[in-house]
């Protein structure tokens, strides 16, 4: 009965919530941890990136990338694509019956 929301589902939700509801629903004050992996001179270099806010997957996919929704520390919203191999959070929503 649950699914990962599409970009359109997120748009609907975010246009419905007021600021206090976003604060309660998203609870993103601590930020999230991301990873970046590079190969330098044949060696794998992994670095940790701490970002204030949060980033959630959507089920909307284009090729090898999927759309995500990012919230900064004051709940501004950005949409963008991320590689399918990236580690991001999900928020599930109940399917309509």
matplotlib code that plots the C-alpha trace (Angstrom):
import matplotlib.pyplot as plt

x = [0.0, 3.0, 5.1, 8.0, 6.4, 6.8, 8.0, 4.3, 3.4, 6.0, 4.7, 1.2, 2.4, 4.7, 2.0, -0.3, 1.9, 2.6, 6.0, 5.3, 4.0, 7.1, 9.3, 7.3, 7.1, 10.7, 12.6, 15.8, 17.6, 20.5, 21.2, 22.3, 25.5, 26.5, 29.5, 31.7, 34.0, 36.8, 39.6, 42.9, 46.0, 44.4, 43.5, 39.9, 39.3, 36.0, 35.0, 32.0, 29.9, 27.6, 24.8, 22.3, 18.9, 17.7, 17.4, 14.8, 14.4, 11.4, 10.2, 10.6, 13.5, 15.2, 17.8, 20.5, 19.3, 16.4, 14.8, 15.2, 13.8, 16.2, 15.3, 17.8, 18.0, 15.1, 12.9, 13.5, 12.9, 15.1, 14.6, 17.4, 18.7, 21.0, 22.9, 21.0, 24.1, 23.9, 22.7, 19.7, 16.8, 13.2, 9.9, 7.1, 3.4, 0.3, -1.1, -4.6, -7.2]
y = [0.0, 2.4, 3.9, 6.3, 9.6, 11.0, 14.5, 15.5, 13.9, 16.0, 19.1, 18.4, 17.8, 20.9, 23.2, 21.9, 22.2, 25.4, 26.2, 24.7, 21.5, 21.2, 21.6, 18.9, 16.5, 16.8, 17.3, 18.2, 20.4, 18.0, 17.8, 14.8, 13.0, 12.5, 10.8, 11.7, 9.1, 10.1, 8.2, 10.1, 8.5, 5.1, 5.4, 5.7, 8.7, 8.8, 12.0, 12.8, 15.8, 17.2, 19.2, 21.2, 20.1, 16.9, 15.2, 12.6, 10.3, 10.4, 7.4, 9.6, 8.3, 9.5, 7.1, 6.4, 9.3, 9.8, 13.0, 14.1, 16.8, 18.8, 21.0, 23.5, 24.4, 26.8, 24.5, 26.1, 23.4, 22.5, 19.6, 17.9, 14.6, 12.3, 9.1, 5.9, 4.8, 7.7, 7.0, 9.2, 9.0, 8.1, 9.2, 6.8, 7.9, 5.8, 4.7, 6.0, 3.2]
z = [0.0, -0.1, -2.9, -3.5, -4.7, -8.2, -8.8, -9.3, -5.9, -4.2, -6.0, -4.7, -1.2, -1.0, -2.4, 0.4, 3.5, 5.3, 6.8, 10.2, 8.6, 6.5, 9.7, 11.4, 8.4, 7.1, 10.4, 8.5, 11.0, 11.4, 7.7, 5.7, 4.8, 1.2, -0.3, -3.3, -4.8, -7.2, -8.8, -8.6, -10.1, -9.9, -6.2, -5.1, -2.9, -0.9, 0.8, 3.1, 2.5, 5.2, 3.7, 5.7, 4.6, 3.0, -0.3, -1.2, -4.2, -6.4, -8.5, -11.6, -13.7, -16.8, -18.2, -15.6, -13.4, -11.1, -10.0, -6.4, -4.2, -2.1, 0.9, 2.3, 6.0, 5.6, 3.5, 0.1, -2.5, -5.5, -7.9, -9.7, -11.1, -9.3, -10.4, -9.5, -7.6, -5.2, -1.6, -0.9, 1.5, 0.5, 2.0, 1.1, 0.6, 0.8, -2.5, -3.4, -3.3]

ax = plt.figure().add_subplot(projection="3d")
ax.plot(x, y, z, "-o")
ax.set_aspect("equal")
plt.show()
